[in-house]
Amino acid sequence: MVVHRNVKNQRLAAVGYVWSFASLRAPGPRARYDHRRAEGDRHSSALRDTFNRMIGCLYHCLRNNKTYNELVTFSPRLGSACPNSAKNRAA
C-alpha cells in the first residue's frame, strides 16, 4: 500500500514564492527579507518568512474586515506578529 502524505499545499507554496518575490520592490517586505538574510537565512527561507508574514496579515485583515496597510504589516518591529491583532482588538 502506498500512502501519500500532504505536508503543504504545493499551489499555495508556489504562489507564495512568486508573491513574496514580487513584493520585494516595496520597502517593507524588502526590509523583512534583508533582515532575514542578515540573520543567515537562505534566499528561499527569507522569502518563505516574508510570505508567512504577508499571509498572516492577510488573514487578519480578512477576518477583522480591515484594509491592508504596509506600514502596519511591516513595521520596524520585525520580530513581532501582525501589530494590528492585539492593539485593535483591545481598542
DABELMO-V555396 format. One record per residue. D_CENTER is the distance of its C-alpha to the mean C-alpha in Angstrom with 2 decimals. Layout:
d_center
D_CENTER
D_CENTER
This chain:
d_center
37.66
34.29
31.20
27.82
24.88
21.53
18.83
15.96
15.95
16.70
16.22
12.70
11.95
13.92
12.38
8.80
10.51
12.35
9.83
7.73
11.30
12.67
10.33
11.69
14.70
13.29
13.92
10.83
8.32
11.54
12.28
9.15
10.03
13.65
13.36
12.12
14.86
17.31
16.69
17.88
15.02
15.94
14.42
12.95
11.57
9.97
8.45
7.38
5.85
4.07
3.40
3.24
2.03
2.91
4.94
5.97
7.05
8.47
10.29
11.51
12.78
14.52
15.97
17.31
18.30
16.65
15.75
12.51
13.11
11.26
13.56
12.53
8.74
9.12
12.45
14.55
13.94
11.11
11.84
11.71
9.76
9.32
12.74
14.06
14.40
17.34
18.98
19.36
20.61
23.24
24.39
